[in-house]
């Protein structure tokens, strides 16, 4: 019933528990002592932002039905255009934060060129997807394609993680 509570729960499970929690639970089960890992902290933070955006944008394709049934979501409250552009901006800032990791003391834990190239490419795909959504006039098909793109970009992070 609460869009905010739902978003926070999704963010906690998909962002924090799935990354940080599983990694450290596995280490504990294997008897490996606890130790901070910059890559694990990075993927946890990065994917938590993505999970929050996914939680907020999950209702974009359903906005018409939600409006008809008086279901309060971010999309019904603020409109699909506003929510999709805010989501795009949040994810672009997330990609910018990935660059900041390289410049931080944790930067030595990463391959800077790979991280820059990969996240730059993913950011460009995101911008292209947001523009396509805008060009469709936020049509049902455009909203579905945009939401699928967000999921594809999210999962691509797990594919890239061992290489960056």
N, C-alpha and C positions, 0 to 999 in steps of 0.2 A: 504493500500500500504506500510505501514511502520510496520515492525515487532515490533520495539521498542514501537511505539505509541500504537499499539494494546495491547501489553503486559502491558503497564502502565495503560491503560483504564480498562482492565480486572482486574488488581490488585486493582485499586481504587474502582471499583464497588463491586467485590466479597470480597475484604479484608476489606477496610475501611468503605465504606457506608453501606454494609450489616450488619456489626457487630457494630461498634461504632455509626454510624449514626442512625440506626434503634433503638438501645437501648436508646440513649439519646432523640430521637424524641418521643419515646413512653413515657419516663419519663416526658417529657415536656407536652405531651398531657394529662397525668394523673395528672399533677400539682405537680409532685415530683421535688423538687429543684435539680439543677445540683450538682453532686458530683462525683469525680473521683472514678472509680471502678477498682481495680487491675485485677480482672478476665476479665472484659470487655476489658481492655487494652491488656491483655495477648492474648485473643482470636482474637482481631483485628490484633495484630502484627503477631501472629502465622499463621492465615489464610491469611494475606496479602502475606507472603512469599509463602505459598502454592498456592495462586491465581497467583502469578507471575510465579511460576514453571509450573502451568497448562497452562498458556498463552504461555509459551515458548515451552512446549512439545505438545501442541495441534496439531501441524503439523507433528509430527513424523509418524503417520500412513499414511499420505498423501504425504510423501516425493517424491515418484516416480512421481505422477501426478504433483506436484509442480515443479519438475525438468523439466518435459516434457513441461510445460506451462510457464517456466521461471518466476516462482513466487518466490520472495525473502523471505525466512524464515530463522530462526536460523538453522533448520535442513538442508536446502539446502546449506546454507552458511558454516556451520561447520561440518556437517555430523551427522547421527543419533547416532553413538557411543559417540561422544564428547558431544552432547546435553544431551543424557540420563545419562551419567556419571556425568555431571555438575549438572543436575537436582537432581540426587540422592545425590550428595555431599551437595547441598544447603539444601535439606530436612533433611539430617542427622545433619547438623549444626543447623537447626531449632529445631530439637528434643533436641540437646544439649543446645540450648537457653532455652528450657522449663525447663531443670534441673537448669539452672542459676536462673530462676525465684524463685525456691525454696530457693536458697541460698541468695537471695536479701531481702531487707526490706519488699518486697511484699509477701514473702514466707508464712507468717501467713494466707494469704487469701486462701491458697490451702491445700489439703490433700497430703502431700509429698509422702507417700508410693504409693498411688493410681496414682499420676501423674507420678512417676518414673516407676512403673510397666506398666502402660498403654502406655506411650511413648517409653519405652524400647521395648515392644512387637511390637508396630507399626514400630519402626525403624528396628527391625529384619525382619519384613514382607517386608519392603521396600528393604532391602539388598537382601533378597531372590528373590524378583521380578526382581531386577537389574541383579542378577546373571543369572536368567532364561533367561532374555532378551539376555544377552551376549552369553549364551550357544546356543540359537537359531540362532546365527549369525545375530541378528538384523532383523529377518524375519518379514514379514508383520503381521503374527499372534502374534509374540513376541512383536512387537511394540504396537499392539492393547491391548494385555494383560497388558503390562506395563502402558499404559495410563489409562486403566480401574482401575488398582491398585492405581494409584495416586489419582483418583477421590474417590475411596473407602476409602482410608486413610484420605482424606480431609473431607469427610462426617462423618467418624468415630469420628473426633474431636468434632463435634457438638453433637453426641451421648454421648461422654465421658464428655463433658464440665460440666454438672451439678454434676458429681461425683468427679471431681478432684479439 
